């Protein structure tokens, strides 16, 4: 029963337009932009974001796309090619982090959400990586 409730909450949250801020530590890099969730089917939602940031007095833009697949008991986070990055049990989604290994790097994801916002915190560790990416998404009320 709890799985169905959390699944419904997430499906309602994962719709429409959002503004977001992403902070990368320890660099102190801040990215800002717009994101949107689009329902592709009863079980699949596409996520796209575009934004900008400044680094060493130069402006850069970026784009990212993900997919969220909803199972009966879990959420699958997929990359742009629909490869699985994370499989998260609905009941545990806000209770513990979710680890993804990519070659030599580890991506540990924490998710917190409310009715109109979503926070995703990645702790990334590897031979050449050691940073935290914190993304705060706020639903745009139209």
Phi, psi and omega in degrees: 000317180295323177303315182296320180294313180295318177302316180295316178302314181293318179297324177289320179293318184280064176207144174088196186260146180224152164257153179215156172231133177237132177244132178249118179249143012270007182294334185073018181282133178240130178244141179228149179180195180238148179222156173213150176250134180230125180287122178263329179201183179296338183242354185234131177233130177269145178234130176226144176221147173225147181191190181215163176203164177243138177219124181050048176065017175244143178266139179228154174242161180212164180218143176214145178226138176221165173233147175240118178255131182257117172266188178289326186234356185212160176253130177255124176261123186241150177279186184299334179265006180068029170276141182289127174259316181217145168238118188237121175294131182306317184296330183264002192302321180257002187261335181208166180278168186228116189267137174230130178255131179229101186055252183261000185251149179239129180245110182256117187252127171249135180235133172228142180212159172225190183300326185229017178210160182217133176239127176237123180241118175257127169257117186247127181227140177182179181304325181241008183230137175199086182208167176237130177246117181245118181246126177246118178250132180239125181294134177277126178268121182256000000 
